[in-house]
Amino acid sequence: MTFPAINHVAVTVRDLELSGPWYRRLFGADPVLDEHTEAGFRHLVWLLDGGTVFGIHQHDRPGPGEEFSELRVGLDHVGFGCASRSELENWVTRLGELGVEHGGIVDAPYGSGLSFRDPDGVALEFFAPPG
């Protein structure tokens, strides 16, 4: 039995009015879904190239006021796959155009990454395999 690929990622945000436009600019697209559910949250959902679904959720009940930290148990970061290091270089330019701070491209034997954070501090990364 083959283990299935990741289908979707949902990230909790504090304020969809702030995070929604930020992700729209990052993805260069409007969400395919904007819904307030009976389960007690509103979410925006994008269908990314390659079939991955990415959503941001704002819950009706307020959560703790703390900042995101990859040091807590749970999510460390979300990685978006790039085909090559040159594609990462294009993202350096694009993030600059968007005014998004990043850590620059970091090369390692297993590949290259470009790390940045969303408005809530959620760690995001573009990653390309070596070569």
Wavefront OBJ file of the C-alpha trace (Angstrom):
o trace
v 0.000 0.000 0.000
v 1.466 3.351 -1.072
v 1.403 6.225 1.416
v -0.581 9.135 -0.081
v 0.882 12.561 -0.873
v -0.044 15.581 1.222
v -3.343 16.904 -0.069
v -3.751 20.104 1.924
v -2.291 22.328 4.591
v -4.370 24.607 6.825
v -2.683 27.319 8.891
v -4.460 29.223 11.671
v -4.116 33.007 11.468
v -5.220 35.730 13.861
v -6.779 38.092 11.325
v -7.996 37.079 7.868
v -8.324 40.754 6.937
v -4.525 41.052 7.304
v -3.402 37.574 6.236
v -5.831 37.140 3.327
v -4.383 39.977 1.214
v -0.829 38.929 2.167
v -1.368 35.359 0.885
v -3.233 36.661 -2.200
v -0.119 38.682 -3.122
v 2.230 35.773 -2.327
v 0.228 33.272 -4.412
v -0.659 35.814 -7.106
v -4.249 34.576 -7.033
v -7.564 34.901 -5.270
v -8.718 31.995 -3.118
v -11.037 29.414 -4.676
v -13.079 29.359 -1.463
v -13.997 31.990 1.144
v -16.310 30.382 3.676
v -17.515 30.884 7.237
v -18.339 27.402 8.500
v -20.834 26.160 11.067
v -17.834 24.535 12.768
v -16.789 27.984 14.003
v -14.140 29.273 11.647
v -13.747 31.255 8.460
v -11.222 30.125 5.902
v -9.722 31.125 2.608
v -8.482 28.284 0.411
v -6.175 28.266 -2.616
v -5.548 25.471 -5.101
v -1.827 25.647 -5.871
v -0.034 24.298 -8.936
v 0.569 20.591 -8.501
v -2.791 20.065 -6.800
v -1.939 21.015 -3.213
v -4.694 22.839 -1.360
v -3.526 25.586 1.040
v -5.889 27.237 3.488
v -5.754 29.857 6.180
v -8.264 29.672 9.034
v -9.456 32.218 11.560
v -11.430 30.627 14.383
v -14.423 32.353 15.974
v -13.043 31.603 19.448
v -9.863 33.560 20.159
v -6.736 31.534 20.759
v -3.788 32.327 22.978
v -2.219 35.704 22.223
v 1.230 34.236 21.743
v 3.302 34.440 18.580
v 3.922 31.395 16.390
v 7.027 29.445 17.348
v 8.467 26.476 15.525
v 10.009 25.469 18.864
v 6.601 24.377 20.228
v 5.227 20.952 19.482
v 3.244 21.083 16.245
v 4.029 22.798 12.981
v 7.670 23.690 12.296
v 7.229 25.220 8.840
v 5.486 24.786 5.500
v 7.782 24.096 2.537
v 6.864 24.879 -1.074
v 8.758 22.876 -3.702
v 10.785 24.594 -6.405
v 12.384 22.825 -9.355
v 15.810 24.469 -9.097
v 18.019 26.941 -7.282
v 17.427 29.446 -10.092
v 13.703 29.299 -9.297
v 14.629 30.173 -5.701
v 16.556 33.176 -7.029
v 13.367 34.308 -8.797
v 11.545 34.046 -5.459
v 14.195 36.211 -3.776
v 13.292 38.906 -6.312
v 9.545 38.346 -5.935
v 9.644 38.448 -2.122
v 11.620 41.690 -2.380
v 8.935 43.148 -4.654
v 6.306 42.148 -2.088
v 8.302 43.654 0.784
v 8.592 40.264 2.484
v 11.699 39.827 4.617
v 13.557 36.557 4.147
v 16.750 34.835 5.214
v 18.333 34.566 1.771
v 19.041 31.300 0.015
v 20.774 28.757 2.225
v 22.542 25.884 0.436
v 23.025 22.464 2.008
v 24.029 19.058 0.633
v 20.343 17.985 0.541
v 19.106 21.122 -1.271
v 18.609 24.879 -1.019
v 16.011 26.796 0.972
v 14.655 30.319 1.164
v 12.894 30.986 4.491
v 10.388 33.738 5.319
v 7.364 34.310 7.586
v 3.732 35.276 7.169
v 2.129 38.156 9.140
v 1.601 35.863 12.165
v 5.202 34.674 12.081
v 4.377 31.245 10.613
v 7.575 29.867 9.093
v 7.388 29.284 5.325
v 10.075 28.109 2.925
v 10.733 27.652 -0.756
v 12.927 24.567 -1.225
v 14.797 23.144 -4.239
v 16.661 19.839 -4.482
v 20.440 19.860 -5.010
v 21.858 20.271 -8.473
l 1 2 3 4 5 6 7 8 9 10 11 12 13 14 15 16 17 18 19 20 21 22 23 24 25 26 27 28 29 30 31 32 33 34 35 36 37 38 39 40 41 42 43 44 45 46 47 48 49 50 51 52 53 54 55 56 57 58 59 60 61 62 63 64 65 66 67 68 69 70 71 72 73 74 75 76 77 78 79 80 81 82 83 84 85 86 87 88 89 90 91 92 93 94 95 96 97 98 99 100 101 102 103 104 105 106 107 108 109 110 111 112 113 114 115 116 117 118 119 120 121 122 123 124 125 126 127 128 129 130 131
